[in-house]
Amino acid sequence: MYTQQDYLRTSRSTKIRVWLGIALAAVFAAGVIVCTVLKLKTAQMAVAGVGFIVCWFVWDMKIVPWIRYNRFMKDLKGGQRRTTKCRFVDVSGETRLFDGVEVYDVTVSVKEDDDSVTDNDEDKRLFVLDADKTLPALEPGDGLCVTSFGNFITDIQKA
């Protein structure tokens, strides 16, 4: 599911957003300096106040999520993965934030290969799928081979 292109695109987008945020802060700082030189005290305070609010909002809502997603992608790229053979149960219809990443919940059922386990004993597990990735067309009960990094699905194939 994840390719080298995904990692590069995320890194590049994060860098661009951080630099644009720095440029925005520099514009407001320049406005404060100009108002200080021209001795426009009211304008100086207004520019500083509005600049702080705008920069805080942009940083918190637009830049920090990309920094978290970039960190997630770096961890995902070099992290340890495991493969699980399971059966598909369902996928949530809505996204949620999980460790700073927007995800869908994917529930699967794993049947233990043990003589002491009866047919009714199943282990339901919750995996999360990055909202930017698409889930293949699945019906409940379809066999899957899920490769994951922690609970994050990195690859999913029908078995």
VOBA-1610 file (N, C-alpha, C; in pm, whole numbers, padded with zeros to 5 digits, always signed):
BEGIN
Met+00081-00119+00000Met+00000+00000+00000Met+00086+00126+00000Tyr+00190+00126+00081Tyr+00277+00244+00090Tyr+00399+00223+00001Thr+00428+00325-00078Thr+00543+00319-00168Thr+00643+00428-00129Gln+00759+00421-00188Gln+00861+00524-00164Gln+00807+00661-00204Gln+00725+00664-00307Gln+00664+00790-00352Gln+00576+00852-00243Asp+00503+00768-00167Asp+00421+00818-00057Asp+00507+00885+00049Tyr+00618+00822+00082Tyr+00708+00878+00184Tyr+00767+01011+00138Leu+00809+01016+00013Leu+00868+01140-00040Leu+00764+01252-00049Arg+00645+01219-00095Arg+00539+01319-00107Arg+00502+01377+00030Thr+00494+01292+00130Thr+00461+01339+00265Thr+00570+01429+00320Ser+00694+01390+00302Ser+00806+01470+00350Ser+00810+01606+00281Arg+00791+01606+00150Arg+00793+01730+00073Arg+00678+01822+00114Ser+00559+01768+00129Ser+00443+01848+00169Ser+00461+01907+00308Thr+00520+01830+00398Thr+00544+01880+00533Thr+00642+01996+00532Lys+00750+01982+00458Lys+00850+02089+00449Lys+00789+02216+00390Ile+00710+02202+00286Ile+00646+02318+00222Ile+00554+02388+00321Arg+00474+02313+00394Arg+00381+02373+00489Arg+00454+02443+00604Val+00562+02383+00652Val+00639+02448+00760Val+00699+02578+00710Trp+00757+02577+00590Trp+00816+02701+00536Trp+00711+02808+00510Leu+00593+02769+00463Leu+00485+02867+00444Leu+00439+02925+00578Gly+00436+02843+00682Gly+00401+02892+00815Gly+00505+02990+00868Ile+00632+02962+00843Ile+00740+03053+00883Ile+00729+03184+00805Ala+00698+03174+00677Ala+00682+03295+00594Ala+00565+03380+00644Leu+00456+03316+00682Leu+00341+03389+00735Leu+00379+03463+00863Ala+00451+03395+00952Ala+00495+03460+01076Ala+00590+03576+01046Ala+00675+03559+00945Ala+00769+03666+00907Ala+00694+03788+00853Val+00586+03766+00779Val+00506+03877+00726Val+00446+03958+00841Phe+00390+03890+00938Phe+00333+03962+01052Phe+00442+04030+01135Ala+00557+03966+01150Ala+00668+04029+01224Ala+00715+04155+01151Ala+00721+04148+01018Ala+00760+04266+00940Ala+00656+04377+00958Gly+00529+04341+00965Gly+00424+04440+00988Gly+00439+04507+01124Val+00474+04429+01225Val+00496+04485+01358Val+00617+04580+01357Ile+00723+04540+01287Ile+00844+04624+01280Ile+00814+04756+01208Val+00741+04749+01098Val+00705+04870+01024Val+00621+04963+01111Cys+00523+04908+01182Cys+00439+04990+01270Cys+00520+05049+01384Thr+00621+04978+01431Thr+00708+05029+01537Thr+00791+05146+01486Val+00849+05131+01366Val+00931+05237+01308Val+00847+05362+01281Leu+00724+05342+01234Leu+00636+05456+01204Leu+00564+05508+01328Lys+00591+05448+01443Lys+00533+05488+01572Lys+00380+05486+01570Leu+00327+05379+01514Leu+00182+05357+01511Leu+00150+05250+01616Lys+00137+05293+01741Lys+00125+05201+01852Lys-00001+05114+01844Thr-00114+05172+01809Thr-00239+05096+01799Thr-00231+04993+01686Ala-00180+05036+01572Ala-00164+04944+01458Ala-00065+04833+01493Gln+00040+04868+01564Gln+00141+04769+01603Gln+00077+04660+01690Met-00002+04702+01789Met-00068+04604+01876Met-00171+04521+01799Ala-00242+04585+01708Ala-00342+04513+01628Ala-00276+04409+01538Val-00169+04449+01471Val-00097+04356+01382Val-00038+04241+01464Ala+00018+04273+01580Ala+00077+04168+01665Ala-00032+04071+01714Gly-00144+04123+01758Gly-00253+04038+01807Gly-00313+03950+01699Val-00346+04012+01587Val-00403+03936+01475Val-00301+03835+01422Gly-00176+03878+01412Gly-00070+03788+01364Gly-00053+03668+01454Phe-00055+03690+01585Phe-00042+03578+01678Phe-00157+03479+01662Ile-00279+03532+01655Ile-00397+03444+01643Ile-00393+03366+01512Val-00364+03436+01402Val-00361+03369+01272Val-00249+03264+01266Cys-00131+03302+01313Cys-00018+03207+01310Cys-00044+03086+01398Trp-00102+03110+01516Trp-00135+02999+01606Trp-00236+02904+01539Phe-00340+02959+01480Phe-00442+02878+01414Phe-00382+02796+01299Val-00306+02864+01212Val-00247+02795+01097Val-00152+02686+01144Trp-00070+02717+01244Trp+00025+02618+01294Trp-00048+02497+01352Asp-00146+02524+01438Asp-00215+02417+01508Asp-00305+02333+01417Met-00372+02397+01322Met-00470+02326+01240Met-00416+02275+01107Lys-00314+02338+01053Lys-00267+02302+00920Lys-00127+02242+00917Ile-00041+02280+01008Ile+00099+02236+01001Ile+00127+02118+01094Val+00083+02126+01219Val+00110+02019+01315Val+00056+01883+01270Pro-00066+01874+01214Pro-00111+01743+01165Pro-00018+01684+01058Trp+00038+01768+00972Trp+00131+01718+00871Trp+00263+01675+00934Ile+00307+01743+01038Ile+00429+01702+01107Ile+00408+01565+01173Arg+00292+01547+01235Arg+00261+01417+01298Arg+00251+01306+01194Tyr+00186+01337+01081Tyr+00171+01236+00975Tyr+00308+01201+00917Asn+00395+01299+00901Asn+00529+01273+00850Asn+00606+01185+00948Arg+00593+01211+01077Arg+00659+01128+01178Arg+00605+00985+01172Phe+00473+00972+01155Phe+00412+00841+01142Phe+00467+00767+01021Met+00480+00836+00909Met+00532+00773+00787Met+00678+00730+00805Lys+00758+00809+00876Lys+00897+00770+00902Lys+00903+00645+00989Asp+00817+00640+01093Asp+00812+00522+01178Asp+00764+00401+01099Leu+00667+00422+01014Leu+00610+00315+00933Leu+00713+00258+00836Lys+00793+00345+00780Lys+00893+00303+00681Lys+00997+00210+00741Gly+01043+00241+00860Gly+01150+00161+00920Gly+01105+00067+01028Gly+00975+00062+01056Gly+00925-00018+01167Gly+00911-00166+01135Gln+00895-00242+01241Gln+00878-00386+01230Gln+00735-00418+01192Arg+00717-00513+01104Arg+00583-00549+01056Arg+00552-00694+01088Arg+00424-00722+01095Arg+00381-00861+01115Arg+00269-00891+01017Thr+00252-01018+00985Thr+00148-01061+00893Thr+00048-01147+00968Thr-00079-01120+00946Thr-00186-01193+01014Thr-00284-01246+00911Lys-00313-01375+00918Lys-00417-01434+00833Lys-00547-01430+00913Cys-00649-01375+00850Cys-00774-01352+00924Cys-00892-01348+00829Arg-01009-01323+00886Arg-01131-01307+00808Arg-01187-01167+00834Phe-01231-01102+00726Phe-01286-00967+00735Phe-01421-00970+00806Val-01442-00875+00901Val-01570-00862+00970Val-01642-00737+00921Asp-01582-00617+00945Asp-01643-00494+00896Asp-01542-00380+00902Val-01583-00268+00843Val-01503-00146+00844Val-01596-00031+00885Ser-01542+00061+00965Ser-01624+00173+01010Ser-01653+00265+00893Gly-01766+00331+00900Gly-01806+00423+00793Gly-01747+00562+00810Glu-01698+00593+00930Glu-01646+00725+00958Glu-01499+00717+00998Thr-01429+00825+00974Thr-01289+00831+01014Thr-01278+00886+01156Arg-01161+00861+01216Arg-01131+00917+01347Arg-00981+00943+01352Leu-00939+01024+01449Leu-00797+01051+01467Leu-00738+00946+01561Phe-00629+00886+01518Phe-00558+00785+01598Phe-00410+00815+01588Asp-00348+00855+01698Asp-00207+00894+01699Asp-00178+01005+01599Gly-00271+01097+01583Gly-00251+01210+01493Gly-00276+01179+01347Val-00326+01061+01316Val-00351+01020+01177Val-00499+00989+01163Glu-00560+01036+01054Glu-00701+01008+01027Glu-00713+00867+00971Val-00795+00782+01037Val-00801+00640+01003Val-00945+00590+01000Tyr-00961+00474+00935Tyr-01084+00395+00942Tyr-01054+00275+01031Asp-01153+00229+01109Asp-01139+00109+01190Asp-01176-00012+01105Val-01091-00113+01104Val-01116-00237+01031Val-01115-00351+01133Thr-01227-00421+01145Thr-01237-00532+01239Thr-01221-00662+01163Val-01136-00751+01217Val-01113-00882+01156Val-01128-00988+01264Ser-01144-01111+01221Ser-01158-01224+01311Ser-01045-01322+01284Val-00974-01360+01389Val-00863-01453+01377Val-00901-01580+01452Lys-00896-01691+01384Lys-00926-01819+01447Lys-00794-01886+01481Glu-00778-01923+01606Glu-00654-01987+01651Glu-00646-02128+01596Asp-00527-02170+01551Asp-00505-02307+01504Asp-00455-02391+01621Asp-00547-02427+01709Asp-00514-02501+01831Asp-00624-02604+01853Asp-00585-02723+01897Asp-00685-02829+01919Asp-00783-02795+02030Ser-00742-02712+02128Ser-00828-02679+02241Ser-00931-02571+02205Val-00920-02514+02089Val-01011-02407+02049Val-01128-02467+01974Thr-01248-02431+02015Thr-01367-02480+01947Thr-01402-02388+01831Asp-01502-02425+01754Asp-01543-02345+01638Asp-01594-02207+01678Asn-01646-02192+01800Asn-01704-02065+01842Asn-01600-01968+01898Asp-01481-02017+01928Asp-01378-01930+01985Asp-01308-01853+01874Glu-01330-01724+01875Glu-01268-01637+01776Glu-01203-01521+01847Asp-01101-01470+01786Asp-01031-01353+01840Asp-01057-01238+01744Lys-01136-01140+01789Lys-01164-01022+01705Lys-01054-00920+01730Arg-01000-00866+01622Arg-00893-00767+01633Arg-00931-00642+01555Leu-00882-00530+01606Leu-00907-00401+01543Leu-00779-00351+01479Phe-00784-00330+01350Phe-00674-00267+01278Phe-00724-00131+01232Val-00632-00042+01202Val-00670+00089+01150Val-00606+00108+01014Leu-00682+00168+00924Leu-00638+00192+00786Leu-00631+00342+00764Asp-00520+00388+00714Asp-00501+00530+00681Asp-00614+00574+00589Ala-00676+00688+00622Ala-00791+00736+00545Ala-00752+00773+00402Asp-00623+00794+00375Asp-00578+00826+00239Asp-00569+00701+00152Lys-00573+00585+00212Lys-00562+00459+00137Lys-00700+00398+00120Thr-00717+00322+00013Thr-00847+00260-00014Thr-00842+00113+00023Leu-00952+00067+00077Leu-00967-00073+00114Leu-01022-00148-00007Pro-00966-00264-00038Pro-01023-00340-00151Pro-01167-00380-00121Ala-01242-00409-00226Ala-01382-00450-00209Ala-01385-00582-00134Leu-01445-00580-00015Leu-01449-00699+00071Leu-01591-00725+00118Glu-01621-00851+00135Glu-01747-00894+00193Glu-01716-00958+00329Pro-01807-00946+00426Pro-01783-01011+00555Pro-01757-01160+00538Gly-01652-01208+00601Gly-01613-01348+00591Gly-01502-01374+00492Asp-01465-01275+00409Asp-01356-01293+00314Asp-01225-01316+00388Gly-01144-01408+00336Gly-01014-01433+00394Gly-00916-01323+00356Leu-00835-01280+00452Leu-00739-01173+00430Leu-00601-01211+00481Cys-00504-01146+00423Cys-00367-01150+00473Cys-00329-01004+00499Val-00324-00966+00628Val-00301-00828+00667Val-00158-00813+00717Thr-00084-00722+00656Thr+00048-00685+00705Thr+00032-00554+00779Ser+00085-00550+00903Ser+00061-00431+00984Ser+00186-00389+01059Phe+00187-00261+01092Phe+00287-00199+01179Phe+00211-00156+01303Gly+00222-00233+01410Gly+00135-00211+01525Gly-00006-00244+01482Asn-00098-00151+01494Asn-00235-00170+01447Asn-00260-00108+01310Phe-00162-00038+01254Phe-00178+00028+01125Phe-00157-00073+01012Ile-00254-00080+00923Ile-00244-00169+00808Ile-00147-00108+00708Thr-00045-00185+00671Thr+00049-00139+00568Thr+00022-00209+00435Asp-00039-00326+00440Asp-00075-00397+00318Asp-00189-00492+00351Ile-00283-00505+00260Ile-00395-00595+00281Ile-00426-00663+00148Gln-00436-00798+00154Gln-00463-00875+00033Gln-00564-00982+00066Lys-00646-01015-00034Lys-00738-01126-00016Lys-00659-01256-00015Ala-00697-01347+00074Ala-00625-01475+00084Ala-00691-01579-00004
//
